[in-house]
Amino acid sequence: MVKQSVRDIAASSTTSPTVAGQADKRTEDPNLIDTLNQVFTLFRINYHNQYHAAFGEVAVLNQAKRLWKESLGSFSNEQILQAARDVIEQSDYLPTLHKMLVACEATLVAEGLPPVQEAYREAANAPSPKNAQPWSHPAVYLAGKQVGWRNMVHMAEAKSFPLFAKAYRELIKRVLAGEALEIDRPTGIEDKQGAVLTRTDVEEKIRDLRKLFDPD
């Protein structure tokens, strides 16, 4: 039913108020504006009283759309619409921008990008050496590295999570823009048999050698 509503709304959404007003048309993506108009129309239909209480004034509505455009612009139109459908089907309350951002991020799982909370847990619990682990996506590793691995382990989650979320979301934007993120994998060194040794392997071999000379 929600999908049918989206199709019906799409036909008329181009006549809805623009995100930032007439003066800014030239600098805006018309497809994104159309998508946000569809989303807000869906919200008006499904959260009628809450919607009018929040966006009863045109100036407030346009300001909200402008903010949503800035925050959700890195996601595709399909992802934004899917997130709106998911929110409508799962909640009786008009979503905040934060809830829509989380819903949009949830659509990225198919691309290998875990939701921010899962990404944080993965980064916080990853063993060392960090760059040798099988990360779900390079963005998770790079966000943890940016925050600092010591901070990820020892800083209170109330402080480290916002830092991680900000870094991770910026990396998501880069991924959606087409950038291929990479992890600085350990180069290691080769032993006599030609096998590549990581830093951990080297440290273990050093400890073994020390035991030969000092068994106690």
N, CA, C and O of each residue as an XYZ file, in Angstrom:
864
protein
N       0.829     -1.201      0.000
C       0.000      0.000      0.000
C       0.864      1.252      0.000
O       0.563      2.229     -0.685
N       1.950      1.210      0.783
C       2.849      2.355      0.834
C       3.493      2.574     -0.524
O       3.629      3.711     -0.975
N       3.902      1.460     -1.193
C       4.530      1.570     -2.506
C       3.568      2.201     -3.512
O       3.978      3.009     -4.345
N       2.289      1.832     -3.434
C       1.299      2.411     -4.333
C       1.171      3.900     -4.072
O       1.032      4.685     -5.010
N       1.218      4.302     -2.794
C       1.138      5.714     -2.444
C       2.304      6.482     -3.033
O       2.136      7.604     -3.511
N       3.493      5.882     -3.001
C       4.671      6.539     -3.570
C       4.467      6.785     -5.053
O       4.775      7.867     -5.553
N       3.946      5.785     -5.765
C       3.721      5.944     -7.204
C       2.691      7.030     -7.478
O       2.847      7.814     -8.414
N       1.639      7.079     -6.668
C       0.607      8.093     -6.860
C       1.150      9.488     -6.589
O       0.846     10.441     -7.307
N       1.958      9.590     -5.539
C       2.503     10.887     -5.149
C       3.509     11.393     -6.165
O       3.591     12.596     -6.415
N       4.279     10.478     -6.755
C       5.330     10.873     -7.697
C       4.776     11.691     -8.852
O       5.449     12.580     -9.372
N       3.552     11.387     -9.247
C       2.964     12.072    -10.390
C       2.663     13.534    -10.105
O       2.627     14.353    -11.023
N       2.442     13.871     -8.815
C       2.054     15.234     -8.480
C       3.074     15.983     -7.649
O       2.876     17.160     -7.348
N       4.171     15.324     -7.266
C       5.111     15.939     -6.332
C       5.844     17.123     -6.922
O       6.339     17.965     -6.172
N       5.933     17.219     -8.243
C       6.675     18.323     -8.843
C       5.989     19.656     -8.627
O       6.600     20.702     -8.849
N       4.723     19.649     -8.196
C       4.012     20.890     -7.933
C       4.105     21.301     -6.482
O       3.576     22.345     -6.102
N       4.781     20.486     -5.643
C       4.917     20.799     -4.227
C       5.974     21.864     -4.036
O       6.778     22.094     -4.940
N       6.000     22.545     -2.849
C       7.014     23.564     -2.593
C       8.401     22.976     -2.720
O       8.624     21.828     -2.335
N       9.341     23.745     -3.255
C      10.708     23.270     -3.376
C      11.392     23.287     -2.037
O      10.900     23.890     -1.083
N      12.540     22.618     -1.963
C      13.245     22.489     -0.700
C      13.734     23.821     -0.195
O      13.564     24.120      0.987
N      14.337     24.636     -1.042
C      14.954     25.860     -0.559
C      14.348     27.103     -1.186
O      14.898     28.193     -1.031
N      13.237     26.972     -1.887
C      12.600     28.139     -2.451
C      13.020     28.398     -3.886
O      13.962     27.787     -4.391
N      12.310     29.312     -4.540
C      12.523     29.559     -5.956
C      13.919     30.084     -6.267
O      14.473     29.753     -7.315
N      14.497     30.884     -5.395
C      15.771     31.535     -5.683
C      16.921     30.564     -5.818
O      17.916     30.872     -6.474
N      16.803     29.378     -5.202
C      17.924     28.445     -5.181
C      17.786     27.313     -6.191
O      18.560     26.357     -6.143
N      16.838     27.393     -7.087
C      16.563     26.283     -8.003
C      17.785     25.864     -8.806
O      18.020     24.674     -9.013
N      18.550     26.824     -9.248
C      19.657     26.498    -10.149
C      20.742     25.676     -9.480
O      21.485     24.966    -10.157
N      20.843     25.762     -8.165
C      21.908     25.054     -7.455
C      21.436     23.744     -6.857
O      22.189     23.090     -6.136
N      20.195     23.345     -7.141
C      19.649     22.150     -6.508
C      19.410     21.026     -7.505
O      19.154     21.263     -8.686
N      19.499     19.814     -7.011
C      19.211     18.632     -7.816
C      17.698     18.453     -7.866
O      17.089     18.166     -6.836
N      17.083     18.610     -9.013
C      15.620     18.503     -9.083
C      15.104     17.118     -8.720
O      13.997     16.986     -8.199
N      15.899     16.083     -8.992
C      15.459     14.732     -8.641
C      15.412     14.533     -7.134
O      14.499     13.893     -6.611
N      16.405     15.087     -6.437
C      16.413     14.981     -4.982
C      15.278     15.794     -4.382
O      14.633     15.353     -3.431
N      15.030     16.971     -4.926
C      13.915     17.799     -4.457
C      12.600     17.049     -4.630
O      11.757     17.034     -3.733
N      12.441     16.435     -5.781
C      11.222     15.673     -6.053
C      11.073     14.516     -5.070
O       9.977     14.240     -4.583
N      12.188     13.843     -4.783
C      12.161     12.725     -3.841
C      11.741     13.190     -2.457
O      10.903     12.557     -1.814
N      12.319     14.292     -1.995
C      11.967     14.799     -0.668
C      10.523     15.279     -0.626
O       9.851     15.117      0.393
N      10.041     15.860     -1.701
C       8.632     16.243     -1.745
C       7.734     15.016     -1.619
O       6.710     15.063     -0.937
N       8.114     13.920     -2.273
C       7.351     12.677     -2.148
C       7.373     12.170     -0.709
O       6.346     11.749     -0.177
N       8.547     12.214     -0.085
C       8.690     11.734      1.288
C       7.820     12.545      2.237
O       7.108     11.979      3.066
N       7.874     13.861      2.119
C       7.087     14.696      3.028
C       5.592     14.559      2.761
O       4.789     14.688      3.685
N       5.211     14.303      1.527
C       3.797     14.058      1.236
C       3.338     12.747      1.862
O       2.233     12.660      2.397
N       4.194     11.724      1.794
C       3.883     10.458      2.462
C       3.718     10.662      3.964
O       2.815     10.099      4.582
N       4.595     11.468      4.539
C       4.498     11.735      5.976
C       3.209     12.483      6.294
O       2.573     12.216      7.313
N       2.820     13.420      5.430
C       1.587     14.184      5.673
C       0.373     13.258      5.649
O      -0.559     13.426      6.436
N       0.388     12.283      4.742
C      -0.735     11.348      4.633
C      -0.785     10.393      5.824
O      -1.861     10.113      6.353
N       0.366      9.900      6.242
C       0.413      8.859      7.271
C       0.491      9.392      8.699
O       0.102      8.701      9.640
N       0.988     10.610      8.865
C       1.116     11.197     10.211
C       0.411     12.552     10.241
O       0.988     13.557     10.654
N      -0.829     12.559      9.801
C      -1.555     13.799      9.518
C      -1.452     14.840     10.632
O      -0.941     15.937     10.405
N      -1.928     14.511     11.819
C      -1.938     15.495     12.908
C      -0.530     15.876     13.350
O      -0.238     17.051     13.569
N       0.341     14.877     13.481
C       1.718     15.149     13.885
C       2.426     16.011     12.841
O       3.197     16.912     13.174
N       2.150     15.717     11.589
C       2.794     16.454     10.494
C       2.410     17.930     10.535
O       3.272     18.804     10.452
N       1.122     18.199     10.662
C       0.667     19.590     10.658
C       1.102     20.329     11.920
O       1.298     21.544     11.896
N       1.251     19.602     13.012
C       1.752     20.243     14.231
C       3.216     20.641     14.076
O       3.650     21.669     14.596
N       3.971     19.815     13.355
C       5.407     20.078     13.180
C       5.684     21.045     12.038
O       6.579     21.885     12.137
N       4.920     20.929     10.951
C       5.212     21.712      9.746
C       4.008     22.531      9.301
O       3.709     22.612      8.110
N       3.328     23.129     10.253
C       2.135     23.903      9.934
C       2.416     25.157      9.135
O       1.547     25.642      8.410
N       3.627     25.691      9.261
C       3.999     26.903      8.538
C       4.890     26.547      7.350
O       5.781     25.706      7.461
N       4.640     27.192      6.223
C       5.402     26.899      5.007
C       6.883     27.162      5.210
O       7.719     26.404      4.719
N       7.218     28.226      5.927
C       8.627     28.561      6.158
C       9.330     27.461      6.943
O      10.479     27.123      6.658
N       8.637     26.906      7.929
C       9.213     25.821      8.729
C       9.380     24.572      7.874
O      10.398     23.886      7.964
N       8.387     24.278      7.048
C       8.454     23.110      6.172
C       9.631     23.214      5.205
O      10.380     22.253      5.032
N       9.794     24.373      4.577
C      10.889     24.543      3.625
C      12.250     24.491      4.310
O      13.218     23.978      3.750
N      12.313     25.026      5.527
C      13.569     24.962      6.276
C      13.904     23.514      6.625
O      15.063     23.104      6.552
N      12.889     22.744      7.003
C      13.102     21.330      7.324
C      13.568     20.569      6.085
O      14.487     19.754      6.164
N      12.937     20.832      4.947
C      13.331     20.150      3.715
C      14.762     20.505      3.318
O      15.512     19.658      2.834
N      15.126     21.758      3.529
C      16.493     22.174      3.215
C      17.496     21.407      4.070
O      18.524     20.950      3.571
N      17.193     21.270      5.354
C      18.072     20.544      6.267
C      18.150     19.068      5.889
O      19.228     18.473      5.904
N      17.014     18.486      5.553
C      16.995     17.073      5.158
C      17.791     16.874      3.869
O      18.488     15.871      3.718
N      17.690     17.816      2.952
C      18.440     17.707      1.700
C      19.942     17.687      1.976
O      20.672     16.892      1.385
N      20.398     18.550      2.864
C      21.819     18.612      3.190
C      22.293     17.328      3.869
O      23.413     16.874      3.633
N      21.443     16.747      4.708
C      21.846     15.571      5.487
C      21.680     14.257      4.728
O      22.445     13.317      4.944
N      20.692     14.187      3.847
C      20.396     12.930      3.150
C      20.846     12.932      1.695
O      20.650     11.948      0.982
N      21.439     14.019      1.257
C      21.783     14.164     -0.148
C      22.764     13.149     -0.684
O      22.823     12.934     -1.895
N      23.542     12.513      0.186
C      24.516     11.527     -0.290
C      23.858     10.189     -0.637
O      24.464      9.360     -1.315
N      22.632      9.977     -0.179
C      21.921      8.733     -0.481
C      21.180      8.860     -1.812
O      20.812      9.956     -2.234
N      20.973      7.729     -2.453
C      20.236      7.754     -3.717
C      18.759      8.027     -3.443
O      18.278      7.848     -2.324
N      18.052      8.462     -4.479
C      16.620      8.720     -4.326
C      15.878      7.453     -3.921
O      14.948      7.502     -3.116
N      16.292      6.321     -4.480
C      15.651      5.048     -4.145
C      15.864      4.691     -2.676
O      14.952      4.194     -2.016
N      17.066      4.945     -2.167
C      17.352      4.636     -0.766
C      16.541      5.521      0.171
O      16.064      5.056      1.206
N      16.384      6.791     -0.183
C      15.603      7.709      0.648
C      14.139      7.285      0.680
O      13.518      7.274      1.743
N      13.594      6.940     -0.467
C      12.197      6.501     -0.520
C      11.997      5.188      0.222
O      10.997      5.011      0.918
N      12.947      4.268      0.074
C      12.851      2.995      0.788
C      12.894      3.225      2.288
O      12.149      2.593      3.038
N      13.764      4.128      2.730
C      13.858      4.440      4.160
C      12.551      5.030      4.669
O      12.103      4.694      5.765
N      11.940      5.904      3.883
C      10.658      6.497      4.281
C       9.583      5.428      4.400
O       8.795      5.440      5.346
N       9.546      4.503      3.444
C       8.565      3.412      3.507
C       8.793      2.554      4.750
O       7.845      2.170      5.435
N      10.058      2.261      5.029
C      10.368      1.431      6.200
C       9.919      2.108      7.489
O       9.351      1.464      8.371
N      10.175      3.409      7.593
C       9.791      4.146      8.799
C       8.276      4.147      8.964
O       7.769      3.922     10.063
N       7.562      4.395      7.890
C       6.103      4.444      7.950
C       5.521      3.099      8.372
O       4.558      3.046      9.138
N       6.104      2.021      7.872
C       5.597      0.686      8.188
C       5.972      0.223      9.588
O       5.349     -0.695     10.123
N       6.982      0.845     10.187
C       7.486      0.378     11.477
C       7.162      1.298     12.650
O       7.313      0.896     13.804
N       6.721      2.524     12.376
C       6.529      3.469     13.475
C       5.236      4.255     13.319
O       4.822      4.590     12.209
N       4.607      4.542     14.455
C       3.392      5.349     14.466
C       3.694      6.827     14.653
O       2.782      7.650     14.730
N       4.977      7.161     14.726
C       5.357      8.542     15.021
C       6.141      9.169     13.874
O       6.965      8.512     13.239
N       5.880     10.425     13.622
C       6.593     11.178     12.595
C       8.092     11.122     12.870
O       8.525     11.494     13.960
N       8.889     10.667     11.915
C      10.318     10.492     12.177
C      11.077     11.813     12.250
O      10.743     12.783     11.571
N      12.092     11.821     13.080
C      13.027     12.936     13.107
C      14.031     12.747     11.976
O      14.072     11.693     11.342
N      14.832     13.766     11.728
C      15.881     13.648     10.719
C      16.855     12.538     11.094
O      17.314     11.790     10.230
N      17.170     12.432     12.386
C      18.103     11.395     12.831
C      17.548     10.006     12.519
O      18.282      9.131     12.061
N      16.258      9.806     12.765
C      15.668      8.493     12.501
C      15.676      8.188     11.005
O      15.886      7.041     10.611
N      15.452      9.195     10.177
C      15.507      8.981      8.731
C      16.930      8.678      8.282
O      17.142      7.862      7.384
N      17.903      9.332      8.904
C      19.302      9.073      8.568
C      19.663      7.628      8.885
O      20.323      6.957      8.091
N      19.227      7.154     10.049
C      19.481      5.765     10.440
C      18.779      4.806      9.479
O      19.341      3.777      9.107
N      17.557      5.141      9.080
C      16.807      4.288      8.153
C      17.484      4.238      6.783
O      17.507      3.190      6.137
N      18.028      5.357      6.346
C      18.752      5.381      5.072
C      20.017      4.537      5.166
O      20.365      3.815      4.232
N      20.695      4.633      6.293
C      21.919      3.850      6.480
C      21.617      2.354      6.462
O      22.435      1.553      6.009
N      20.437      1.984      6.959
C      20.062      0.566      6.986
C      19.921     -0.001      5.577
O      20.067     -1.208      5.381
N      19.638      0.852      4.595
C      19.504      0.369      3.219
C      20.861      0.073      2.589
O      20.922     -0.491      1.496
N      21.947      0.446      3.262
C      23.289      0.252      2.709
C      23.860     -1.127      2.999
O      24.943     -1.462      2.519
N      23.143     -1.931      3.780
C      23.645     -3.256      4.145
C      23.930     -4.087      2.900
O      24.897     -4.849      2.863
N      23.092     -3.941      1.887
C      23.286     -4.702      0.652
C      24.599     -4.348     -0.032
O      25.119     -5.137     -0.821
N      25.135     -3.178      0.261
C      26.399     -2.751     -0.330
C      27.580     -3.052      0.582
O      28.700     -2.614      0.319
N      27.332     -3.797      1.650
C      28.415     -4.182      2.542
C      28.710     -3.196      3.644
O      29.645     -3.404      4.416
N      27.947     -2.134      3.742
C      28.147     -1.125      4.782
C      27.188     -1.399      5.936
O      25.982     -1.207      5.782
N      27.688     -1.841      7.081
C      26.797     -2.128      8.209
C      26.233     -0.849      8.809
O      26.838      0.213      8.658
N      25.090     -0.921      9.487
C      24.556      0.240     10.194
C      25.587      0.776     11.176
O      26.461      0.036     11.628
N      25.488      2.050     11.504
C      26.537      2.703     12.292
C      26.757      2.038     13.646
O      27.898      1.942     14.099
N      25.686      1.574     14.309
C      25.850      0.939     15.613
C      26.625     -0.370     15.482
O      27.494     -0.661     16.304
N      26.316     -1.155     14.457
C      27.045     -2.407     14.233
C      28.492     -2.128     13.851
O      29.405     -2.836     14.276
N      28.690     -1.096     13.050
C      30.048     -0.730     12.645
C      30.876     -0.319     13.860
O      32.056     -0.655     13.958
N      30.254      0.404     14.777
C      30.954      0.830     15.994
C      31.378     -0.376     16.823
O      32.507     -0.433     17.310
N      30.480     -1.336     16.981
C      30.796     -2.538     17.766
C      31.941     -3.316     17.118
O      32.840     -3.811     17.796
N      31.884     -3.410     15.802
C      32.935     -4.127     15.088
C      34.285     -3.463     15.309
O      35.281     -4.140     15.561
N      34.317     -2.144     15.215
C      35.575     -1.419     15.382
C      36.073     -1.482     16.822
O      37.271     -1.632     17.062
N      35.157     -1.366     17.776
C      35.552     -1.356     19.187
C      36.068     -2.709     19.648
O      36.910     -2.777     20.543
N      35.577     -3.782     19.051
C      35.942     -5.135     19.497
C      37.000     -5.806     18.631
O      37.388     -6.942     18.906
N      37.466     -5.137     17.608
C      38.433     -5.753     16.694
C      39.772     -5.986     17.391
O      40.276     -5.089     18.066
N      40.356     -7.178     17.238
C      41.668     -7.452     17.829
C      42.779     -6.785     17.023
O      42.544     -6.263     15.933
N      43.967     -6.809     17.563
C      45.136     -6.281     16.855
C      45.861     -7.421     16.154
O      45.762     -8.569     16.587
N      46.583     -7.130     15.085
C      46.709     -5.819     14.429
C      45.435     -5.460     13.667
O      44.892     -6.282     12.928
N      44.970     -4.247     13.849
C      43.685     -3.835     13.285
C      43.641     -3.967     11.765
O      42.634     -4.398     11.203
N      44.736     -3.594     11.104
C      44.707     -3.584      9.641
C      44.865     -4.968      9.019
O      44.902     -5.100      7.796
N      44.957     -5.997      9.859
C      45.051     -7.370      9.340
C      43.746     -8.137      9.512
O      43.667     -9.314      9.158
N      42.720     -7.480     10.054
C      41.451     -8.157     10.337
C      40.539     -8.176      9.106
O      40.670     -7.327      8.224
N      39.616     -9.141      9.046
C      38.665     -9.224      7.921
C      37.474     -8.290      8.137
O      36.393     -8.745      8.512
N      37.659     -7.008      7.906
C      36.620     -6.015      8.162
C      35.440     -6.190      7.203
O      35.613     -6.588      6.051
N      34.250     -5.889      7.696
C      33.059     -5.974      6.849
C      33.139     -4.967      5.708
O      32.652     -5.227      4.608
N      33.758     -3.815      5.976
C      33.961     -2.792      4.947
C      35.105     -1.890      5.393
O      35.239     -1.612      6.585
N      35.937     -1.425      4.452
C      37.040     -0.539      4.826
C      36.601      0.705      5.591
O      37.371      1.241      6.388
N      35.370      1.173      5.361
C      34.889      2.367      6.050
C      34.841      2.161      7.559
O      35.061      3.102      8.321
N      34.557      0.941      7.994
C      34.500      0.647      9.432
C      35.889      0.798     10.038
O      36.060      1.438     11.076
N      36.870      0.204      9.384
C      38.260      0.297      9.857
C      38.748      1.746      9.863
O      39.335      2.202     10.844
N      38.507      2.463      8.774
C      39.011      3.826      8.650
C      38.358      4.770      9.657
O      39.002      5.697     10.146
N      37.080      4.536      9.967
C      36.410      5.362     10.975
C      37.012      5.117     12.350
O      37.244      6.058     13.110
N      37.267      3.844     12.671
C      37.899      3.526     13.945
C      39.293      4.104     14.037
O      39.691      4.618     15.082
N      40.034      4.022     12.953
C      41.394      4.571     12.929
C      41.369      6.077     13.124
O      42.229      6.632     13.807
N      40.385      6.742     12.527
C      40.281      8.193     12.653
C      39.980      8.604     14.091
O      40.538      9.582     14.589
N      39.112      7.870     14.749
C      38.801      8.166     16.154
C      40.004      7.863     17.038
O      40.254      8.555     18.025
N      40.745      6.818     16.669
C      41.895      6.390     17.470
C      41.559      5.091     18.176
O      40.571      5.015     18.907
N      42.381      4.062     17.962
C      42.058      2.754     18.536
C      42.067      2.774     20.054
O      41.275      2.072     20.684
N      42.936      3.555     20.644
C      42.948      3.648     22.106
C      41.645      4.268     22.611
O      41.089      3.830     23.617
N      41.168      5.287     21.905
C      39.900      5.908     22.285
C      38.735      4.939     22.097
O      37.799      4.933     22.897
N      38.786      4.126     21.053
C      37.717      3.165     20.806
C      37.602      2.156     21.939
O      36.513      1.658     22.225
N      38.721      1.857     22.582
C      38.732      0.851     23.646
C      38.504      1.472     25.017
O      37.743      0.936     25.823
N      39.156      2.593     25.285
C      39.180      3.124     26.647
C      38.230      4.303     26.888
O      37.861      4.566     28.032
N      37.838      4.999     25.851
C      36.936      6.134     26.039
C      35.509      5.637     26.252
O      35.105      4.635     25.661
N      34.756      6.323     27.082
C      33.361      5.951     27.322
C      32.581      5.986     26.005
O      32.792      6.863     25.168
N      31.680      5.022     25.840
C      30.919      4.938     24.592
C      30.135      6.220     24.322
O      29.959      6.614     23.169
N      29.670      6.864     25.379
C      28.910      8.101     25.205
C      29.734      9.177     24.507
O      29.181     10.080     23.878
N      31.053      9.078     24.619
C      31.935     10.052     23.971
C      32.505      9.522     22.656
O      32.612     10.262     21.678
N      32.869      8.239     22.635
C      33.512      7.692     21.437
C      32.521      7.414     20.308
O      32.863      7.554     19.134
N      31.289      7.018     20.661
C      30.330      6.686     19.605
C      29.999      7.881     18.715
O      30.006      7.729     17.493
N      29.707      9.072     19.271
C      29.434     10.214     18.385
C      30.603     10.537     17.463
O      30.397     10.913     16.309
N      31.828     10.392     17.963
C      33.006     10.642     17.126
C      33.082      9.624     15.995
O      33.364      9.967     14.847
N      32.823      8.362     16.344
C      32.859      7.302     15.333
C      31.745      7.500     14.310
O      31.976      7.390     13.106
N      30.539      7.790     14.789
C      29.398      7.947     13.886
C      29.644      9.067     12.882
O      29.324      8.930     11.702
N      30.213     10.170     13.350
C      30.499     11.294     12.452
C      31.513     10.889     11.390
O      31.327     11.167     10.205
N      32.595     10.226     11.824
C      33.634      9.797     10.882
C      33.082      8.770      9.896
O      33.368      8.838      8.700
N      32.298      7.826     10.393
C      31.751      6.756      9.552
C      30.791      7.317      8.509
O      30.814      6.897      7.352
N      29.950      8.262      8.912
C      28.985      8.830      7.977
C      29.671      9.651      6.888
O      29.212      9.680      5.746
N      30.766     10.317      7.241
C      31.523     11.037      6.218
C      32.136     10.055      5.220
O      32.184     10.327      4.020
N      32.601      8.921      5.723
C      33.165      7.897      4.843
C      32.086      7.274      3.957
O      32.344      6.943      2.800
N      30.877      7.115      4.503
C      29.763      6.597      3.710
C      29.497      7.521      2.525
O      29.259      7.057      1.410
N      29.539      8.828      2.772
C      29.323      9.788      1.686
C      30.360      9.596      0.581
O      30.042      9.668     -0.606
N      31.600      9.353      0.990
C      32.665      9.145      0.005
C      32.439      7.862     -0.793
O      32.683      7.816     -1.998
N      31.967      6.823     -0.102
C      31.677      5.558     -0.789
C      30.542      5.747     -1.789
O      30.623      5.276     -2.924
N      29.484      6.437     -1.366
C      28.343      6.656     -2.245
C      28.706      7.552     -3.423
O      28.057      7.510     -4.468
N      29.754      8.367     -3.247
C      30.219      9.226     -4.338
C      31.102      8.466     -5.321
O      31.533      9.015     -6.336
N      31.368      7.189     -5.008
C      32.137      6.362     -5.928
C      33.570      6.093     -5.535
O      34.300      5.432     -6.273
N      33.992      6.598     -4.376
C      35.380      6.398     -3.951
C      35.580      4.978     -3.422
O      34.747      4.465     -2.675
N      36.665      4.359     -3.806
C      37.013      3.020     -3.322
C      37.971      3.159     -2.143
O      39.138      3.506     -2.325
N      37.487      2.893     -0.955
C      38.312      3.010      0.247
C      39.196      1.778      0.393
O      38.808      0.671      0.021
N      40.378      1.987      0.933
C      41.315      0.886      1.100
C      41.880      0.860      2.512
O      42.018      1.895      3.164
N      42.203     -0.340      2.967
C      42.836     -0.535      4.270
C      44.336     -0.681      4.054
O      44.774     -1.405      3.160
N      45.117      0.005      4.870
C      46.580     -0.076      4.758
C      47.054     -1.390      5.377
O      47.540     -1.430      6.507
N      46.898     -2.459      4.602
C      47.234     -3.795      5.087
C      48.713     -3.889      5.439
O      49.543     -3.223      4.819
N      49.054     -4.727      6.452
C      50.469     -4.880      6.827
C      51.253     -5.541      5.701
O      50.815     -6.538      5.127
N      52.418     -4.973      5.394
C      53.242     -5.555      4.333
C      53.971     -6.783      4.835
O      54.206     -7.719      4.070
N      54.338     -6.796      6.126
C      55.026     -7.940      6.717
C      56.427     -8.093      6.160
O      56.868     -7.277      5.352
N      57.138     -9.143      6.589
C      58.447     -9.495      6.067
C      58.444    -10.986      5.793
O      57.607    -11.715      6.326
N      59.363    -11.441      4.976
C      59.382    -12.853      4.613
C      60.382    -13.619      5.457
O      61.481    -13.135      5.729
N      59.992    -14.828      5.873
C      60.942    -15.687      6.573
C      61.717    -16.497      5.538
O      61.577    -16.255      4.339
N      62.510    -17.427      5.968
C      63.370    -18.174      5.053
C      62.564    -19.027      4.082
O      63.033    -19.320      2.982
N      61.360    -19.428      4.473
C      60.533    -20.253      3.598
C      59.710    -19.403      2.618
O      58.974    -19.941      1.790
N      59.838    -18.085      2.716
C      59.126    -17.208      1.794
C      57.747    -16.803      2.272
O      57.043    -16.074      1.573
N      57.341    -17.266      3.465
C      56.029    -16.899      3.994
C      56.078    -15.475      4.539
O      57.070    -15.069      5.144
N      55.013    -14.726      4.324
C      54.959    -13.354      4.820
C      54.587    -13.352      6.290
O      53.596    -13.960      6.697
N      55.394    -12.660      7.081
C      55.159    -12.582      8.515
C      54.586    -11.224      8.864
O      55.083    -10.191      8.415
N      53.539    -11.233      9.665
C      52.999     -9.984     10.158
C      53.812     -9.538     11.360
O      54.696    -10.258     11.824
N      53.511     -8.355     11.859
C      54.222     -7.847     13.027
C      54.049     -8.786     14.212
O      54.985     -9.016     14.978
N      52.834     -9.330     14.355
C      52.576    -10.261     15.456
C      53.437    -11.509     15.321
O      53.988    -11.999     16.307
N      53.553    -12.025     14.089
C      54.397    -13.205     13.861
C      55.845    -12.925     14.234
O      56.505    -13.756     14.859
N      56.334    -11.760     13.851
C      57.720    -11.392     14.154
C      57.936    -11.314     15.657
O      58.944    -11.796     16.172
N      56.977    -10.700     16.362
C      57.108    -10.577     17.814
C      57.122    -11.952     18.477
O      57.863    -12.174     19.434
N      56.300    -12.880     17.966
C      56.278    -14.234     18.531
C      57.606    -14.946     18.298
O      58.095    -15.652     19.180
N      58.186    -14.766     17.125
C      59.478    -15.396     16.840
C      60.577    -14.823     17.731
O      61.469    -15.549     18.170
N      60.509    -13.521     17.994
C      61.492    -12.897     18.887
C      61.372    -13.468     20.290
O      62.378    -13.743     20.945
N      60.125    -13.648     20.755
C      59.922    -14.224     22.092
C      60.467    -15.651     22.153
O      61.068    -16.051     23.149
N      60.249    -16.417     21.072
C      60.763    -17.792     21.036
C      62.287    -17.815     21.088
O      62.875    -18.656     21.768
N      62.924    -16.894     20.372
C      64.387    -16.824     20.388
C      64.908    -16.463     21.768
O      65.924    -16.997     22.214
N      64.214    -15.559     22.442
C      64.636    -15.159     23.786
C      64.561    -16.338     24.749
O      65.405    -16.483     25.633
N      63.543    -17.179     24.571
C      63.404    -18.343     25.447
C      64.555    -19.322     25.260
O      64.949    -20.007     26.203
N      65.102    -19.391     24.035
C      66.232    -20.288     23.782
C      67.465    -19.881     24.575
O      68.222    -20.727     25.051
N      67.656    -18.571     24.709
C      68.829    -18.073     25.419
C      68.563    -17.866     26.908
O      69.488    -17.860     27.721
N      67.295    -17.697     27.250
C      66.951    -17.475     28.654
C      65.697    -18.278     28.966
O      64.617    -17.703     29.095
N      65.819    -19.594     29.091
C      64.639    -20.457     29.276
C      63.855    -20.160     30.533
O      62.668    -20.479     30.610
N      64.493    -19.555     31.522
C      63.789    -19.242     32.756
C      63.063    -17.914     32.639
O      62.410    -17.482     33.588
